[in-house]
Amino acid sequence: MDRKLSTSYLATRVIEGKGPHEPFGPKDVAAEINRRFAARLRRTVNVRQVSMALRWMVDTGRIVRTEKGHQRRQSMYTREA
């Protein structure tokens, strides 16, 4: 029986493959998770779930938010400042 994969774990795996200054947002990360890990997921990962995981990573210092998002524009992040 497979264990449940956490959204933050999957997001971390995707972000590790990005360059240190390559910008990414929750939509990009969610699409990549759904593409790379589709066979292991019960349901597709929601952009809101990824957004929460990215905010948690900013709070713990793992990634840096470079652009604050608004109602119709997503926040942008990088691995390093």
PLY file of the C-alpha trace (Angstrom):
ply
format ascii 1.0
element vertex 81
property float x
property float y
property float z
element edge 80
property int vertex1
property int vertex2
end_header
0.00 0.00 0.00
1.37 3.38 -1.01
1.59 6.17 1.50
-0.15 9.46 0.88
2.09 12.01 -0.82
1.98 15.47 0.71
1.63 18.50 -1.50
4.60 20.21 0.15
6.81 17.15 -0.49
5.83 17.07 -4.17
6.28 20.84 -4.52
9.73 20.57 -2.97
10.69 17.88 -5.47
9.56 20.06 -8.39
11.29 23.20 -7.04
14.59 21.34 -6.58
14.74 20.92 -10.36
14.44 24.65 -11.01
17.36 27.03 -11.32
18.24 29.21 -8.31
16.88 32.39 -9.92
14.21 30.83 -12.15
10.80 32.32 -11.26
7.83 30.03 -10.65
4.29 30.33 -9.36
1.70 27.98 -7.89
0.10 27.33 -11.30
3.43 26.24 -12.77
4.26 24.00 -9.83
0.76 22.44 -9.74
0.89 21.67 -13.47
4.34 20.09 -13.10
3.23 17.99 -10.10
0.17 16.77 -11.98
2.30 15.91 -15.01
5.22 14.21 -13.22
3.36 12.38 -10.47
0.01 11.61 -12.16
0.39 7.84 -11.75
0.98 8.15 -7.99
-1.80 10.68 -7.25
-5.39 9.78 -6.44
-6.59 13.23 -7.54
-4.92 16.08 -9.30
-3.28 18.67 -7.08
-5.15 21.95 -6.76
-3.41 25.31 -7.28
-4.67 26.45 -3.86
-2.98 23.49 -2.18
0.31 24.33 -3.88
-0.08 28.00 -2.96
-0.41 27.08 0.71
2.69 24.88 0.49
4.68 27.67 -1.17
3.62 30.18 1.51
4.78 27.71 4.16
8.14 27.37 2.39
8.52 31.17 2.35
7.78 31.34 6.08
10.43 28.70 6.81
13.02 30.35 4.54
13.24 27.61 1.91
12.21 29.87 -1.00
11.85 33.63 -1.57
8.74 35.45 -2.78
9.79 37.92 -5.47
6.38 39.27 -6.45
3.23 39.49 -4.36
0.11 38.14 -6.01
-3.24 39.83 -6.31
-6.74 38.73 -7.19
-5.99 37.89 -10.80
-2.21 37.52 -10.69
-0.28 34.79 -8.94
2.65 35.34 -6.61
6.08 34.56 -8.03
8.86 32.80 -6.16
12.51 31.82 -6.65
14.80 29.44 -4.78
17.27 32.22 -3.96
17.09 36.01 -3.76
0 1
1 2
2 3
3 4
4 5
5 6
6 7
7 8
8 9
9 10
10 11
11 12
12 13
13 14
14 15
15 16
16 17
17 18
18 19
19 20
20 21
21 22
22 23
23 24
24 25
25 26
26 27
27 28
28 29
29 30
30 31
31 32
32 33
33 34
34 35
35 36
36 37
37 38
38 39
39 40
40 41
41 42
42 43
43 44
44 45
45 46
46 47
47 48
48 49
49 50
50 51
51 52
52 53
53 54
54 55
55 56
56 57
57 58
58 59
59 60
60 61
61 62
62 63
63 64
64 65
65 66
66 67
67 68
68 69
69 70
70 71
71 72
72 73
73 74
74 75
75 76
76 77
77 78
78 79
79 80
